[in-house]
Amino acid sequence: MAEPPDWRLQQTERALNRLERQGFAWEFLRRNPEYRSEYDRLRSVLASGPDASHRSAAPQWGLRFPDRSRPLPS
């Protein structure tokens, strides 16, 4: 996972202030060292083949993916 921008920089702070709740929560989460470590671990697991163990990670971090089965608009 790429290093997120420093939230203390003025332009980053302005961008964070414009976010809605879900966007701000994501920005907070992706700066969490434990989450970043788990993300990297899961990427390695998934790269080695299909595995259902990654499904438990989303609830652990409060992530929800509603309506995932809908196709993307073209």
C-alpha positions as CSV (number, residue, x, y, z in Angstrom):
1,M,0.0,0.0,0.0
2,A,1.4,3.4,-1.0
3,E,2.2,5.8,1.8
4,P,-0.7,8.2,2.3
5,P,-0.1,12.0,2.2
6,D,0.9,13.7,5.5
7,W,-2.4,14.9,7.0
8,R,-0.5,17.8,8.7
9,L,0.2,19.5,5.3
10,Q,-2.2,22.3,4.6
11,Q,-3.4,21.0,1.2
12,T,-4.0,17.6,2.7
13,E,-5.9,19.0,5.6
14,R,-8.2,21.0,3.3
15,A,-8.9,17.9,1.2
16,L,-9.7,15.9,4.4
17,N,-12.1,18.6,5.6
18,R,-14.1,18.3,2.4
19,L,-14.7,14.6,2.7
20,E,-17.9,13.0,3.8
21,R,-17.9,10.5,6.7
22,Q,-17.1,7.4,4.7
23,G,-14.2,9.1,2.9
24,F,-12.8,10.5,6.1
25,A,-13.1,7.1,7.8
26,W,-11.1,5.5,4.9
27,E,-8.4,8.1,5.1
28,F,-8.1,7.5,8.9
29,L,-8.0,3.7,8.4
30,R,-5.4,3.7,5.7
31,R,-3.0,5.6,7.9
32,N,-3.4,2.9,10.7
33,P,-0.1,0.9,10.9
34,E,-2.0,-2.3,11.9
35,Y,-4.4,-2.0,9.0
36,R,-1.6,-1.4,6.6
37,S,0.3,-4.5,7.8
38,E,-2.9,-6.6,7.5
39,Y,-3.5,-5.2,4.0
40,D,0.0,-6.2,2.9
41,R,-0.4,-9.6,4.4
42,L,-3.7,-10.2,2.6
43,R,-2.2,-9.1,-0.7
44,S,0.4,-11.8,-0.3
45,V,-2.2,-14.4,0.6
46,L,-4.4,-13.5,-2.4
47,A,-1.5,-13.4,-4.8
48,S,-0.7,-17.0,-4.0
49,G,-4.2,-18.2,-5.0
50,P,-7.8,-18.1,-3.8
51,D,-8.3,-18.2,-0.1
52,A,-11.3,-17.6,2.0
53,S,-9.4,-16.4,5.1
54,H,-9.3,-12.8,3.7
55,R,-13.1,-12.6,4.1
56,S,-12.8,-12.1,7.9
57,A,-10.6,-9.0,7.5
58,A,-13.4,-6.7,6.3
59,P,-15.5,-6.9,9.5
60,Q,-12.5,-6.7,11.7
61,W,-11.8,-3.2,10.3
62,G,-15.4,-2.1,10.0
63,L,-15.4,-2.4,6.3
64,R,-18.7,-3.0,4.4
65,F,-19.1,-3.6,0.7
66,P,-22.9,-3.3,0.0
67,D,-24.2,-4.2,-3.5
68,R,-20.9,-5.7,-4.6
69,S,-22.6,-8.0,-7.1
70,R,-24.0,-5.2,-9.3
71,P,-22.2,-4.6,-12.6
72,L,-20.3,-1.3,-13.0
73,P,-22.0,1.2,-15.4
74,S,-20.4,1.4,-18.8
